[in-house]
Amino acid sequence: MYKILSLAAASLIAACGNDPAAVSDPVLAAPEAAASESADPTFASMVASADKLAGFYDLYWDEDSGKLFLAIDRFDEPFIYQDGLARGVGSNDLFLDRGQLGATRLVRFQRIGPRAMLIEDNTSYLATTENIDERKAVEESFARSVLWGFEAVAFDGETMLVDATEFFLRDTHHLAAKLKGAEEGDYKVDTTRSAIFLPRTKAFPDNTEVEAVVTLVGEPTGKIISTVTPDPRAITVHLHHSFVRLPDAGFEPLPFDGRGGFMDPAKPFVDRVILDYAVPVGDPIVRINTLRHRLQKKEPSAAVSAPVEPIVYYVDRGAPEPIRSALIEGASWWNEAFEAAGYEDAFRVELLPEDADPMDVRYNVIQWVHRSTRGWSYGSNVNDPRTGENHQGPCLARLAAGAPGLPSCGGSPCTIRGRNDPGRNARVFVGTNSPALSPRSRSHDRYCAQLRRKRE
């Protein structure tokens, strides 16, 4: 029987090969061609009707389908992935504020067949050595995290086009877990009530920004969420995603020294502690880098010099007067510390441009946040996990206004406190090559005094 079937199959193949109609008849050939075309759409056909947002990573928005496509043209190239809460919940007790940043991750795309994996590198364990085998031994000893797997929908050479809609509509800020932990109820994302928010989805040469309207649904069980949400069964927020090019090389990490007055980046976030397995035997294996801005003199040998690039902070346009003017004036006093360190006009404070997005990583923002109850202010930042360099972008110092009335100074919301160490005044505004710039300064007292005068 096996030989008979084999001979029959061979005969059929031979017959097809000898029959010109088998390959030339357009009626017979059409279904096969159509199937091939539908199974393998081209890059051009997939984005033909889409709006292109060209930038660090190109985006394509398809209005008809409501999908956002991502073009991945670089693999195994690390970059920063930052998520945040662009539009918050509004309760100090829940600590889910407008502009709140999530984790800063060092990630890369890795292609495996028709799939692109977004992999988060483990930056807590490394070996600073030229020995490739030593570095490899450390890398293979500790786990990485695959944050998402993207299926290719089309290719253009080495560029992979993926549908990233579902990725951006996730609960990246872990809102459901936080609400459950606060005993406010069990919630989950409802994708039918979630969508890409185009006004704040943009692409620039060094960063790609995506924002999404995300709705979490569930049954409320606590007493807080109903006070800040029209319908506590449906909590709608905005979640923001940033893909950011890594800073240029040449930044020298500064070991953290508590005597310098910087925020301790290791408290309470242990993921900012680095264990370096290439240090000499007997030396401390733990390494903690100071979080600071890159600041360099135009004339390195001069006693006083202008910077190559100044540090600029922008005050939220939503801050009301007279608070807004007090913020600009009070924060500007930090320039005195830079002058003492030999810098001229190294630190500036300006009003955020009218068309700027406060979640855009190109801006350092002093953001004004409203809450239903009184709370504290805090700072957070986007930094290079490898070096501690604050990115020229969202080092956010949030000032909180709580009801009833405006905040007061002296252990109150107007005291800018670092989220990394709630016990000391934030050093968000200082980050140069000199640790002497950030001991507790009279600037804070002058700032609070200015606020009191403005309010009186």
C-alpha positions in Angstrom: 0.0 0.0 0.0 2.8 2.4 0.9 4.5 1.9 -2.5 1.2 2.3 -4.3 0.6 5.7 -2.6 4.1 6.8 -3.3 3.8 6.0 -7.0 0.5 7.8 -7.1 2.0 10.9 -5.5 4.9 10.8 -7.9 2.6 10.5 -10.9 0.5 13.5 -9.7 3.6 15.6 -9.3 4.9 14.5 -12.8 1.5 15.3 -14.3 1.5 18.8 -12.8 5.0 19.4 -14.1 4.1 18.3 -17.6 0.7 20.2 -17.8 1.3 23.8 -18.8 -2.2 24.6 -17.7 -1.3 23.8 -14.2 0.9 26.8 -13.9 -0.3 29.1 -16.7 -4.1 29.0 -16.1 -4.9 32.3 -14.4 -8.1 30.9 -12.9 -6.2 28.1 -11.2 -3.3 30.3 -10.1 -5.3 33.1 -8.7 -6.4 31.6 -5.4 -2.8 30.6 -4.5 -1.6 34.1 -5.3 -4.4 35.7 -3.3 -3.7 33.5 -0.3 0.0 34.4 -0.5 -0.7 38.1 -0.6 -3.1 38.0 2.3 -0.8 36.0 4.4 2.2 38.3 3.9 1.1 41.9 3.7 3.8 44.4 2.7 5.1 47.2 5.0 3.8 49.8 2.5 0.3 48.3 2.4 0.1 48.2 6.2 0.9 51.9 6.6 -0.6 53.2 3.4 -3.5 54.9 5.1 -1.7 55.6 8.4 -0.3 58.9 9.7 3.4 58.6 10.3 5.1 60.1 13.4 8.8 60.1 12.6 11.3 60.1 15.5 13.5 58.0 17.7 11.2 55.1 16.9 8.7 55.8 14.1 5.0 55.4 14.9 2.1 54.9 12.5 -1.4 55.7 13.6 -4.3 54.0 11.7 -7.4 56.0 12.3 -9.7 53.4 10.7 -8.6 50.5 13.0 -7.6 52.6 16.0 -4.3 50.9 16.1 -0.8 52.3 16.7 2.0 50.6 14.9 5.7 50.7 15.9 8.5 50.4 13.4 11.5 48.7 15.1 14.6 49.4 13.0 17.3 48.8 15.7 17.8 45.6 17.7 20.1 44.9 20.6 20.6 48.7 21.1 19.8 49.7 24.7 17.6 52.7 25.5 15.5 54.0 28.4 11.8 53.0 28.8 9.9 55.2 31.2 6.3 55.0 32.1 4.2 57.5 34.0 0.7 58.6 35.1 -0.1 61.7 33.0 -3.6 62.2 34.5 -4.0 61.0 38.0 -6.7 59.9 40.5 -6.5 62.9 42.8 -6.3 61.4 46.3 -3.3 61.9 48.5 -4.2 58.7 50.4 -3.9 56.7 47.2 -0.7 58.4 46.0 -1.6 58.3 42.3 -0.8 61.8 41.2 -0.8 63.6 37.9 2.7 63.5 36.4 3.9 60.6 38.6 6.7 58.7 37.2 7.0 54.9 37.2 10.1 52.8 36.9 13.0 53.8 34.7 14.2 50.8 32.7 17.2 50.0 30.5 15.7 48.0 27.7 16.4 46.7 24.2 14.5 45.0 21.4 15.7 41.6 20.5 14.5 39.8 17.4 13.7 36.1 17.5 12.2 35.0 14.2 9.1 37.0 13.5 8.9 38.3 17.0 10.5 41.3 18.8 11.1 40.9 22.5 11.3 44.0 24.6 13.9 43.0 27.2 14.8 44.8 30.4 18.4 44.5 31.3 19.4 43.7 34.9 21.4 46.8 35.8 21.8 45.8 39.5 24.6 43.3 38.8 27.6 43.9 36.5 31.3 43.6 36.1 33.1 46.8 35.0 36.0 45.1 33.2 37.3 44.7 29.7 37.2 41.0 30.1 34.3 39.8 28.0 34.1 36.4 29.8 33.8 38.0 33.2 31.0 40.3 32.0 29.2 37.3 30.4 29.5 35.3 33.6 27.7 38.0 35.5 25.0 38.6 32.8 24.2 34.9 32.7 24.1 34.6 36.5 21.1 36.9 37.0 17.7 37.0 35.3 16.4 39.6 32.9 12.8 40.5 32.2 10.9 40.2 28.9 8.4 43.1 29.3 6.5 42.3 26.0 6.6 40.2 22.9 5.6 41.9 19.6 4.5 39.9 16.6 5.6 41.2 13.3 2.9 42.3 10.9 5.2 43.3 8.0 8.9 43.9 7.2 10.8 46.6 5.2 14.3 45.2 4.9 15.5 44.8 8.5 12.7 47.0 9.9 10.0 45.2 11.7 6.5 46.7 11.9 4.5 45.6 14.9 1.0 46.4 16.3 1.9 48.0 19.7 -1.6 49.1 20.6 -2.1 46.4 23.3 1.3 47.2 24.8 0.4 50.8 25.3 -3.0 50.1 26.7 -1.7 48.1 29.6 -1.8 49.0 33.3 1.9 49.9 33.3 1.6 51.9 36.5 0.2 48.9 38.4 -3.0 50.9 39.4 -5.0 47.8 39.9 -2.5 46.3 42.4 -2.2 49.7 44.2 -6.0 50.0 44.5 -6.3 46.5 45.8 -3.5 47.1 48.3 -5.4 50.1 49.6 -8.5 47.9 49.9 -10.4 50.0 47.4 -11.5 47.1 45.2 -10.5 44.6 42.5 -10.0 46.4 39.1 -8.8 45.4 35.7 -8.3 47.2 32.4 -11.3 47.4 30.0 -9.8 47.7 26.6 -13.2 48.7 25.1 -13.0 51.9 27.2 -9.3 52.5 26.5 -7.6 54.1 23.5 -4.4 55.9 22.3 -4.5 59.6 23.2 -3.2 61.2 20.0 -2.7 64.8 21.3 0.2 63.6 23.5 1.5 60.9 21.2 4.5 62.4 19.4 7.9 61.5 18.1 11.2 63.4 18.3 14.7 62.7 17.2 15.8 61.5 20.7 12.5 60.3 22.2 9.2 58.8 21.2 6.2 59.6 23.4 2.9 57.7 23.6 -0.1 58.4 25.8 -3.2 56.3 26.4 -6.6 56.7 27.9 -6.9 53.7 30.2 -10.1 52.7 32.1 -10.0 50.3 34.9 -13.3 48.6 35.9 -14.3 46.9 39.1 -16.5 47.0 42.2 -15.3 49.6 44.8 -14.9 48.3 48.3 -13.2 51.2 50.0 -14.2 54.7 51.0 -11.6 56.8 49.1 -12.0 56.1 45.4 -15.7 57.2 45.4 -14.6 60.7 46.6 -12.4 61.4 43.6 -14.2 59.5 40.7 -17.6 60.3 39.2 -18.3 56.5 38.9 -16.0 54.4 41.1 -16.8 51.4 39.0 -14.9 53.0 36.1 -11.6 54.8 36.9 -10.2 56.5 33.8 -6.6 57.8 33.8 -3.9 58.7 31.3 -0.8 56.5 31.2 2.3 57.8 29.4 5.2 55.9 27.8 8.6 57.3 26.8 11.2 55.6 24.6 14.4 57.7 25.2 17.8 57.6 23.5 20.6 57.1 26.1 22.8 60.1 26.9 26.1 60.5 25.0 29.2 58.9 26.4 31.6 60.8 28.6 29.6 61.2 31.8 31.7 60.2 34.8 29.6 58.5 37.6 30.0 60.1 41.1 29.9 57.6 44.0 27.2 58.6 46.5 28.5 60.2 49.7 25.9 61.1 52.3 28.1 64.0 53.5 27.5 65.8 50.3 23.8 66.3 50.9 22.6 64.5 47.8 19.5 62.3 48.0 20.4 58.8 48.8 19.4 56.9 45.6 19.3 53.6 47.4 16.5 54.5 49.9 14.0 53.0 49.7 14.7 51.8 46.1 17.1 48.9 46.4 17.1 48.5 42.6 19.4 51.5 42.4 22.2 49.7 44.3 24.7 48.1 41.9 26.9 45.1 42.8 30.1 45.2 40.8 31.8 41.8 40.7 34.9 43.1 39.0 36.2 45.1 42.0 39.5 44.0 43.5 39.3 41.5 46.3 38.8 43.3 49.6 37.1 46.4 48.0 33.4 47.1 48.6 31.3 45.3 46.0 28.3 47.6 46.5 28.2 50.7 44.3 25.7 53.6 44.6 25.9 56.4 42.0 24.8 59.9 42.9 21.8 61.1 40.8 22.9 64.3 39.1 22.8 66.4 35.9 25.6 66.6 33.4 27.2 70.0 33.8 30.5 71.0 32.2 32.3 74.3 31.9 32.9 75.8 28.4 36.3 76.9 29.7 37.5 74.1 32.1 40.5 76.0 33.3 38.6 79.2 34.1 37.7 80.0 37.7 34.2 81.1 36.5 32.8 79.8 33.2 29.4 79.5 31.5 28.3 75.9 31.1 28.4 73.9 27.9 24.7 73.4 28.4 22.7 75.0 31.3 20.3 73.1 33.5 16.8 74.5 32.8 13.7 73.7 34.8 10.2 74.7 33.7 7.4 75.7 36.0 4.0 74.2 35.2 1.7 76.7 33.6 -1.1 75.3 35.7 0.4 76.7 38.9 -1.8 79.6 40.0 -0.5 83.1 40.9 1.0 84.1 43.2 2.4 80.6 43.6 3.8 80.5 40.0 5.9 83.6 40.4 7.2 82.4 43.8 8.1 79.1 42.3 10.2 80.7 39.6 11.9 83.1 41.9 12.5 80.7 44.7 13.8 77.9 42.5 16.1 80.4 40.7 17.9 81.0 44.0 19.7 77.7 43.4 21.8 79.5 40.9 23.8 81.0 43.8 25.2 77.5 44.7 26.3 77.1 41.1 28.0 80.5 41.0 29.9 79.5 44.2 31.1 76.4 42.4 32.4 78.5 39.4 29.5 78.4 37.0 27.9 81.4 35.4 24.2 81.1 34.5 24.3 77.4 34.8 20.8 77.0 36.3 17.6 78.6 34.9 13.9 78.4 35.8 11.4 79.4 33.2 7.7 79.0 32.5 6.8 75.8 30.6 6.2 76.7 26.9 2.5 76.9 26.1 2.6 74.0 23.6 4.8 71.8 25.7 3.8 68.5 27.2 4.9 68.2 30.8 5.4 64.5 30.3 7.8 65.1 27.4 11.2 63.9 28.5 12.9 66.9 27.0 11.7 69.1 29.8 12.6 69.3 33.5 9.3 70.2 35.1 8.3 71.6 38.4 4.7 70.4 38.2 1.7 71.6 40.1 -0.6 68.9 41.4 -4.1 69.2 42.9 -5.4 66.7 45.4 -8.7 66.3 47.3 -6.8 66.2 50.6 -3.6 67.7 51.9 -0.4 66.0 51.1 3.3 66.4 50.6 5.4 67.3 47.6 8.2 65.2 46.2 10.7 64.8 43.5 11.5 62.1 41.0 13.6 61.7 37.9 14.5 59.8 34.8 18.1 58.8 35.0 20.5 56.5 33.2 20.5 53.3 35.4 24.1 52.6 34.5 25.6 56.0 35.7 23.0 57.9 37.7 23.0 60.7 35.1 19.7 62.6 35.2 18.4 62.7 31.7 17.8 66.1 30.1 14.2 65.6 30.8 11.7 64.7 33.5 13.3 65.3 36.8 10.0 66.2 38.3 9.5 68.2 41.5 5.8 68.1 42.3 4.2 70.7 44.5 0.9 69.7 45.8 -2.1 71.8 46.6 -4.6 70.2 48.9 -8.1 71.1 50.0 -9.0 73.1 51.9 -6.7 76.1 51.2 -3.2 76.3 49.9 -0.3 74.4 51.3 2.0 75.9 53.9 5.8 75.7 54.4 7.8 74.1 57.1 7.2 70.3 57.1 4.3 70.8 54.7 3.6 70.3 51.0 5.7 73.3 50.1 8.8 71.6 51.4 10.0 69.9 48.3 11.0 66.4 49.6 12.8 63.8 47.7 10.9 60.6 47.0 14.2 58.7 47.4 14.6 59.9 51.0 11.5 61.5 52.6 13.5 62.6 55.6 15.6 65.3 53.9 15.0 68.2 51.5 15.1 67.2 47.9 18.2 67.8 45.9 16.3 67.6 42.6 17.5 71.0 41.6 21.2 70.2 42.1 23.3 67.8 40.2 26.7 68.9 39.1 30.2 67.4 39.3 30.7 68.9 42.8 29.0 67.2 45.7 29.5 70.4 47.7 26.7 72.1 45.8 23.8 70.4 47.6 24.1 70.7 51.4 21.0 72.1 53.0 20.9 75.7 51.8 19.2 78.9 52.9 17.5 78.8 49.5 14.7 76.6 50.9 14.0 79.0 53.8 14.0 82.0 51.4 11.7 80.1 49.0 9.1 79.5 51.8 9.4 83.0 53.0 8.7 84.2 49.5 5.6 82.0 49.3 4.3 83.5 52.5 4.9 87.0 51.3 3.1 86.3 48.0 0.1 84.8 49.8 -0.2 87.6 52.3 
